[in-house]
Amino acid sequence: MKIKYTVLWIDDRPKTIEGEVEEIKDSLEELGFELCLKLLECLDDAELTKLRDRLSVYNPYDMVFFDYDLGTRSRNGAEIAKGLRSSIYTDMVFYSSK
């Protein structure tokens, strides 16, 4: 039996993170975990508010990864982190290619 490790990952270019996702999945599997990944490509104000409200009631995520630059359709990663941090205390990994 594997323990599920649930991750929320926010990145507007999912193809660019495929290698990292596979590495994390392999590492977790070696430790007896199963990676359950929810990928979001963008998060506007309404979606961020909805997600924050939902996570304040029930947070299934063990970790949140997010990119700083999420394109023009989304808030940037720093704003998302600030918005989510007010509702959850899950570990977050913030990254940028800039």
C-alpha positions in Angstrom: 0.0 0.0 0.0 1.3 3.4 -0.9 0.6 6.6 1.0 -0.7 9.4 -1.3 1.3 12.6 -1.4 -0.9 15.3 -2.9 0.7 18.3 -4.7 -0.9 21.4 -6.2 1.4 22.7 -8.9 0.7 26.1 -10.6 2.7 26.7 -13.8 1.5 28.2 -17.1 3.8 26.0 -19.1 3.3 22.4 -17.9 5.5 20.9 -20.6 8.5 22.7 -19.1 8.1 20.9 -15.7 7.5 17.4 -16.9 11.1 16.3 -16.1 10.8 17.7 -12.5 7.5 16.1 -12.0 8.9 12.7 -13.0 11.9 13.1 -10.7 9.7 14.0 -7.8 7.3 11.1 -8.6 10.2 8.6 -8.8 11.7 9.9 -5.5 8.4 9.6 -3.7 7.8 6.1 -5.0 11.1 5.0 -3.6 9.9 6.2 -0.2 6.6 4.4 -0.5 4.5 7.4 -1.6 2.2 7.8 -4.6 2.3 11.3 -6.2 -1.2 12.8 -6.7 -0.7 15.9 -8.8 -3.2 18.7 -9.5 -1.9 21.1 -12.1 -3.3 24.5 -12.7 -2.0 26.7 -15.6 -3.4 30.0 -14.4 -5.1 31.6 -11.4 -7.0 34.8 -11.8 -8.4 36.9 -8.9 -11.8 35.0 -8.9 -10.1 31.6 -9.0 -7.6 32.5 -6.3 -10.4 33.6 -4.0 -12.4 30.4 -4.7 -9.3 28.3 -4.1 -8.3 30.1 -0.9 -11.9 29.8 0.5 -12.0 26.1 -0.3 -8.6 25.4 1.2 -9.4 27.2 4.4 -12.2 24.6 5.0 -10.3 21.5 3.7 -6.8 21.4 2.4 -5.8 18.1 0.7 -2.4 19.3 -0.4 0.8 18.3 1.2 2.8 20.8 -0.8 2.2 23.6 -3.3 4.7 24.4 -6.1 4.3 27.6 -8.2 6.2 29.6 -10.7 6.6 33.4 -10.4 5.7 34.3 -13.9 2.4 32.8 -14.8 1.7 34.9 -17.9 -0.8 37.6 -18.5 -3.9 35.5 -17.6 -2.9 35.0 -14.0 -1.6 36.6 -10.8 2.1 36.2 -10.3 3.5 33.6 -8.0 4.2 36.1 -5.2 0.6 37.3 -5.1 -0.7 33.7 -5.2 1.6 32.8 -2.3 0.4 35.7 -0.2 -3.2 34.9 -1.0 -2.9 31.2 -0.1 -0.7 31.8 3.0 -3.5 33.6 4.7 -5.6 30.4 4.6 -3.2 27.5 4.7 0.1 26.6 6.3 1.2 23.9 3.8 4.8 23.9 2.6 5.2 26.0 -0.6 8.0 25.9 -3.2 8.3 29.1 -5.2 10.5 29.1 -8.3 11.4 31.3 -11.3 13.5 31.0 -14.4 14.0 34.8 -14.3 
